[in-house]
Amino acid sequence: MATTPDDIKATYPLPVFFYRVTIGDDDSHAFSEVSGLSIEYETITYRDGLSYKEGAKYMPGLDSPVNLTLKKGIVRADSYLLNWINTINLNTVEKRDLKIDLLDEAGEAVVSWTAVNAFPKKLDAPSFNATSNEVAIESLELMANSLKVDYPG
């Protein structure tokens, strides 16, 4: 059982509310939610002459693309996500690396996820409801080639 502050710091899970998102070299955007940080591989089914007796064999295939979703509150002076999706022009788009750092209480990265060559696929405006007083949240769906996980320090 962890009893000292150093033991507790090393063995207790980190909360998910303290994170930083960096798109390219720009980390000035605050996102309320990030989801889709998944590493996944397609499954290959192989059947040979003994499959009737032993069953099919399964093995990992190609890695699947990473599908991320970023959500943030709409503010008057920030059209960063709209400007990025507007770079799409005849099958070309400005791809950027996206880095999500899970931070400790000192603001230092403990775990980092890097989505390589991410590009926007869909930008959703908020739902409007006259009987609600919720914050206006826009949502950006991205696709990336791969996801790298790093434990700095």
Phi, psi and chi 1 to 4 in degrees:
 res  aa     phi    psi   chi1   chi2   chi3   chi4
   1 MET       -  133.2 -177.9  170.2  165.6      -
   2 ALA   -75.9  125.7      -      -      -      -
   3 THR  -122.2  -24.9   56.6      -      -      -
   4 THR   -93.5  157.2   66.7      -      -      -
   5 PRO   -57.2  -37.0  -26.8   34.7      -      -
   6 ASP   -67.9  -38.2  -71.6  -23.9      -      -
   7 ASP   -65.4  -43.0  -72.6  -17.0      -      -
   8 ILE   -63.6  -43.1  -68.5  171.0      -      -
   9 LYS   -61.9  -35.7 -173.7  175.6 -179.4  178.9
  10 ALA   -83.2  -24.3      -      -      -      -
  11 THR  -114.0  -15.6   58.8      -      -      -
  12 TYR   -88.1  143.4  -83.2   59.5      -      -
  13 PRO   -63.9  150.7  -15.8   25.8      -      -
  14 LEU   -86.7  145.3  -66.7  165.5      -      -
  15 PRO   -73.4  154.4   23.2  -29.3      -      -
  16 VAL   -94.4    1.9  -64.7      -      -      -
  17 PHE   -86.3  -11.2   63.0   82.5      -      -
  18 PHE  -110.9   96.2 -163.8   24.4      -      -
  19 TYR  -145.5  165.6   58.8   92.8      -      -
  20 ARG  -133.8  136.5  173.0  179.8   54.1 -127.9
  21 VAL  -112.8  127.9  177.3      -      -      -
  22 THR  -120.6  123.8  -53.7      -      -      -
  23 ILE  -108.9  113.9  -59.3  174.5      -      -
  24 GLY    63.9 -119.8      -      -      -      -
  25 ASP  -105.4    7.4  -63.8  -32.8      -      -
  26 ASP  -106.7  114.7 -171.0    5.8      -      -
  27 ASP  -116.2   27.3   65.3   -6.9      -      -
  28 SER   -91.5   11.4   62.7      -      -      -
  29 HIS  -111.6  130.8  -57.6  -78.0      -      -
  30 ALA   -98.2  120.0      -      -      -      -
  31 PHE  -105.2  137.6  -68.7   93.3      -      -
  32 SER   -82.2  -21.2   60.4      -      -      -
  33 GLU  -155.6  140.3 -174.7  177.8  -24.3      -
  34 VAL  -130.4  128.4  177.5      -      -      -
  35 SER  -140.6  161.5   60.7      -      -      -
  36 GLY    98.8   14.7      -      -      -      -
  37 LEU   -77.7   83.0  -64.0  172.3      -      -
  38 SER  -130.5  137.5  -60.1      -      -      -
  39 ILE  -105.7  122.5  -61.5  172.8      -      -
  40 GLU  -140.9  145.6 -175.8  177.0   -6.5      -
  41 TYR  -122.9  142.6  -70.2   88.0      -      -
  42 GLU   -67.5  155.6  -64.4  175.2    5.2      -
  43 THR  -107.3  133.3  -55.5      -      -      -
  44 ILE  -102.0  130.0  -62.5  171.3      -      -
  45 THR  -102.3  125.3  -56.1      -      -      -
  46 TYR  -118.9  126.9  177.7   74.1      -      -
  47 ARG  -119.2  128.9  -68.7 -177.7  174.6   86.7
  48 ASP  -117.5 -168.0   58.8   18.3      -      -
  49 GLY   -63.9  -23.4      -      -      -      -
  50 LEU   -98.2    8.8  -66.7  174.8      -      -
  51 SER   -61.8  -30.6  -68.8      -      -      -
  52 TYR   -62.8  -26.5   73.2   95.0      -      -
  53 LYS  -101.5  -45.7 -177.7  177.0  176.3 -176.8
  54 GLU   -97.4  -13.3  -63.3  173.7   -4.8      -
  55 GLY    88.7  172.5      -      -      -      -
  56 ALA   -73.9  157.1      -      -      -      -
  57 LYS  -107.8  142.0  -65.3  171.5 -179.9   64.0
  58 TYR  -120.8  142.8  -57.6   97.6      -      -
  59 MET  -150.2  158.4   58.4 -168.3   78.5      -
  60 PRO   -71.7  145.5   22.6  -28.7      -      -
  61 GLY  -112.8 -139.6      -      -      -      -
  62 LEU   -70.0  152.2  -63.5  173.3      -      -
  63 ASP   -75.8  147.7   56.6  -24.0      -      -
  64 SER   -87.7  151.5  -61.9      -      -      -
  65 PRO   -65.6  156.8   18.1  -25.3      -      -
  66 VAL   -93.2  126.6  180.0      -      -      -
  67 ASN  -110.7  112.8  -68.4  -60.0      -      -
  68 LEU  -109.9  155.5  -59.2  163.0      -      -
  69 THR  -131.6  128.4  -57.7      -      -      -
  70 LEU  -113.7  136.0  -57.0  175.7      -      -
  71 LYS  -126.4  138.4  -66.4 -177.4 -179.5 -178.4
  72 LYS  -151.5  156.3   69.3 -177.2  -93.9  -41.3
  73 GLY   -72.8  142.3      -      -      -      -
  74 ILE   -80.8  128.8  -65.5  178.0      -      -
  75 VAL  -122.4  157.3  -65.6      -      -      -
  76 ARG   -61.1  -42.7  -66.8  174.9 -167.4 -139.8
  77 ALA   -96.2   14.0      -      -      -      -
  78 ASP  -124.8  108.0 -176.4   11.6      -      -
  79 SER  -119.8   30.6   59.8      -      -      -
  80 TYR   -57.6  -48.6 -178.8   80.5      -      -
  81 LEU   -66.7  -39.7  -60.4 -179.5      -      -
  82 LEU   -64.4  -43.1  177.6   63.6      -      -
  83 ASN   -62.1  -37.8  -67.4  -19.2      -      -
  84 TRP   -68.2  -46.0 -172.4   14.9      -      -
  85 ILE   -67.9  -25.7 -159.3  165.5      -      -
  86 ASN   -75.2   -4.1  -77.2  -23.0      -      -
  87 THR   -77.8   -7.2   66.1      -      -      -
  88 ILE   -70.2  125.6  -64.4  173.7      -      -
  89 ASN  -152.3  109.1 -174.2   15.7      -      -
  90 LEU    48.9   63.0  -68.3  175.4      -      -
  91 ASN    66.9   13.4  -62.9  -25.3      -      -
  92 THR  -119.9  149.9   62.0      -      -      -
  93 VAL  -154.7  154.8   65.9      -      -      -
  94 GLU   -81.3  108.6 -173.4  176.8  -45.1      -
  95 LYS   -88.5  142.7  -67.0 -175.8  177.7 -178.1
  96 ARG  -137.8  148.7  -58.4  174.3 -174.1  166.6
  97 ASP   -78.8  140.8  -72.0  -10.4      -      -
  98 LEU  -120.0  124.2 -174.1   85.2      -      -
  99 LYS  -119.7  129.4 -175.2  175.0 -179.4 -175.6
 100 ILE  -116.2  120.5  -61.5   94.2      -      -
 101 ASP  -108.4  124.6  -65.5  -45.4      -      -
 102 LEU   -86.0  124.5 -177.4   60.1      -      -
 103 LEU  -105.7  151.0  -52.9  174.5      -      -
 104 ASP   -88.2 -175.3   63.3   10.4      -      -
 105 GLU   -65.6  -18.9   63.3  -83.5   -3.7      -
 106 ALA   -90.3   -1.8      -      -      -      -
 107 GLY    84.4   14.9      -      -      -      -
 108 GLU   -94.3  142.2  -61.2  -64.7  -37.0      -
 109 ALA   -69.0  129.9      -      -      -      -
 110 VAL  -104.3  -41.4  177.5      -      -      -
 111 VAL  -135.3  137.7 -176.3      -      -      -
 112 SER  -126.2  134.2  -63.7      -      -      -
 113 TRP  -113.4  129.2  -67.5  -96.0      -      -
 114 THR  -120.2  116.8  -56.2      -      -      -
 115 ALA   -89.8  117.0      -      -      -      -
 116 VAL   -88.6  132.4  178.9      -      -      -
 117 ASN    56.2   51.8  -72.9  -28.0      -      -
 118 ALA   -79.4  146.0      -      -      -      -
 119 PHE  -143.8  149.7   64.6   92.4      -      -
 120 PRO   -75.0  141.7   23.5  -28.6      -      -
 121 LYS  -113.6  -33.2  -57.3 -173.2  -32.4 -179.9
 122 LYS  -155.5  133.7 -179.8 -179.7  177.0 -176.3
 123 LEU  -119.2  120.0 -179.8   63.8      -      -
 124 ASP  -104.5  132.7  -79.9  -28.2      -      -
 125 ALA   -80.2  162.8      -      -      -      -
 126 PRO   -70.8  162.8   24.1  -31.7      -      -
 127 SER   -81.8  138.8  -63.0      -      -      -
 128 PHE  -104.2  133.5  -61.1  103.0      -      -
 129 ASN  -147.6  116.2 -177.0  -12.3      -      -
 130 ALA   -69.1  -15.4      -      -      -      -
 131 THR   -97.1    7.6   63.2      -      -      -
 132 SER  -118.8  154.7  173.4      -      -      -
 133 ASN  -122.1   30.2   64.1   -7.8      -      -
 134 GLU   -74.8  159.8  -64.3  176.3    0.2      -
 135 VAL   -71.6  143.6  172.3      -      -      -
 136 ALA   -76.0  116.7      -      -      -      -
 137 ILE  -114.4  126.6  -58.4  -71.7      -      -
 138 GLU  -100.4  152.9   65.0 -178.0  -19.9      -
 139 SER  -128.2  132.4  174.6      -      -      -
 140 LEU  -120.4  123.8 -178.6   69.7      -      -
 141 GLU   -96.6  133.4  -68.5 -177.9   18.7      -
 142 LEU  -125.0  157.5  -56.3  159.8      -      -
 143 MET  -127.1  139.1 -179.4  179.0  -81.8      -
 144 ALA  -131.5  157.1      -      -      -      -
 145 ASN   -68.4  -43.9  -71.1   -4.4      -      -
 146 SER  -155.0  169.3   63.2      -      -      -
 147 LEU  -128.4  125.3 -175.1   66.3      -      -
 148 LYS  -109.7  138.6  -63.1  178.3 -176.1  177.0
 149 VAL  -116.5  134.4 -177.0      -      -      -
 150 ASP  -137.3  142.4 -176.3   37.1      -      -
 151 TYR  -112.5   87.0  -71.2   80.4      -      -
 152 PRO   -68.1  154.1   16.2  -19.8      -      -
 153 GLY    75.1      -      -      -      -      -
